[in-house]
Amino acid sequence: MGMKPTYRAAALLAALALTGLTRQAFPQDTTAVASSTDSLTLPQPLPKQGLLKRVATDGSNTARTILRTYAQPAHWQKRDFVRLGGVLAVSATALLVEKRVYRFMLDNHTPTLDRFERAGYLLGRPQLNYPIMLSLWGTGVLFNSTWLRDTGIMVVASVTTSGLLQTALKEVVGRPRPNADRGNLHLNPFGGIAYHSFPSGHATLATATFWVLAHQVGPVPLRVFFYTLPILTGLSRIYVGAHWLSDVLLGTAMGVAFAETVVRLYPRVKAKRGLSLQPTVGGSGAGVVLRF
């Protein structure tokens, strides 16, 4: 008897993540020391932590990365607001064509495309995303692999931050799915699960997961592979009438934004010790500042 599709897809991606990628993981657990003649000595192992210490350290780094990611809009520059405006403009433009895109997809179902749709659907399910991230991180903790631990933490932070926001937006916006036949402009905030079309959660989670993995691998074909997977997920959601084109575009953009932010912030978070309370004294009095 064969494996169920969910477990088969999870096993395939776990194998890619944990066997094909670990070649470059373990070398990063060593450092090379330069001699006076500019040659390199044999790699020296990094200091090792106990298992519980690694878990505690990674938990702290994950929480601080999530907090700093959510705090980033407070530090946005003009270019960041321009990018946000561009994303919203593209998504709004999709409103003009997405009914035709939906009808085209609906009229062109084939057995082959149905199989691709199932694959794309599975790639965006939390039941697949979380095993991937926990497999990466857990294996890294057990074998003290810095690369696997870092990759797992970044995927957790990327998926968690983007996932919570897209869940909140679904409730607040209340947009019905295309197959509900209510049009693409009807809104019913807090209307329940039938009004969870905007944005696409599958597109968000798939992008937040595989965008980080693409950043973490070296071979170009493997990067292209990971960058391509969220596209398949987005198309699959339009194909079955679960989401409008604008839902997928914004969900994908959210996944990219959170993944890029996490990849940029995590090294800084890791370099710091953790949460701290710093007393301050100024002309207006004394206080305490929380830094993370």
Rosetta blueprint (number, residue, H / E / L):
1 M L
2 G L
3 M L
4 K L
5 P H
6 T H
7 Y H
8 R H
9 A H
10 A H
11 A H
12 L H
13 L H
14 A H
15 A H
16 L H
17 A H
18 L H
19 T H
20 G H
21 L L
22 T H
23 R H
24 Q H
25 A L
26 F H
27 P H
28 Q H
29 D H
30 T E
31 T E
32 A L
33 V L
34 A E
35 S L
36 S L
37 T L
38 D L
39 S L
40 L E
41 T L
42 L L
43 P L
44 Q E
45 P E
46 L L
47 P L
48 K L
49 Q L
50 G L
51 L H
52 L H
53 K H
54 R H
55 V H
56 A H
57 T H
58 D H
59 G H
60 S H
61 N H
62 T H
63 A H
64 R H
65 T H
66 I H
67 L H
68 R H
69 T H
70 Y H
71 A H
72 Q H
73 P H
74 A H
75 H H
76 W L
77 Q L
78 K H
79 R H
80 D H
81 F H
82 V H
83 R H
84 L H
85 G H
86 G H
87 V H
88 L H
89 A H
90 V H
91 S H
92 A H
93 T H
94 A H
95 L L
96 L L
97 V L
98 E H
99 K H
100 R H
101 V H
102 Y H
103 R H
104 F H
105 M H
106 L H
107 D L
108 N L
109 H L
110 T L
111 P H
112 T H
113 L H
114 D H
115 R H
116 F H
117 E H
118 R H
119 A H
120 G H
121 Y H
122 L H
123 L H
124 G L
125 R L
126 P H
127 Q H
128 L H
129 N H
130 Y H
131 P H
132 I H
133 M H
134 L H
135 S H
136 L H
137 W H
138 G H
139 T H
140 G H
141 V H
142 L H
143 F H
144 N L
145 S L
146 T H
147 W H
148 L H
149 R H
150 D H
151 T H
152 G H
153 I H
154 M H
155 V H
156 V H
157 A H
158 S H
159 V H
160 T H
161 T H
162 S H
163 G H
164 L H
165 L H
166 Q H
167 T H
168 A H
169 L H
170 K H
171 E H
172 V H
173 V H
174 G L
175 R E
176 P L
177 R L
178 P H
179 N H
180 A H
181 D L
182 R L
183 G L
184 N L
185 L L
186 H L
187 L L
188 N L
189 P L
190 F L
191 G L
192 G L
193 I H
194 A H
195 Y H
196 H E
197 S L
198 F L
199 P L
200 S L
201 G H
202 H H
203 A H
204 T H
205 L H
206 A H
207 T H
208 A H
209 T H
210 F H
211 W H
212 V H
213 L H
214 A H
215 H H
216 Q H
217 V L
218 G L
219 P L
220 V H
221 P H
222 L H
223 R H
224 V H
225 F H
226 F H
227 Y H
228 T H
229 L H
230 P H
231 I H
232 L H
233 T H
234 G H
235 L H
236 S H
237 R H
238 I H
239 Y H
240 V L
241 G L
242 A L
243 H L
244 W L
245 L H
246 S H
247 D H
248 V H
249 L H
250 L H
251 G H
252 T H
253 A H
254 M H
255 G H
256 V H
257 A H
258 F H
259 A H
260 E H
261 T H
262 V H
263 V H
264 R H
265 L H
266 Y H
267 P H
268 R H
269 V H
270 K H
271 A H
272 K L
273 R L
274 G L
275 L L
276 S E
277 L E
278 Q E
279 P E
280 T E
281 V E
282 G E
283 G L
284 S L
285 G E
286 A E
287 G E
288 V E
289 V E
290 L E
291 R E
292 F L
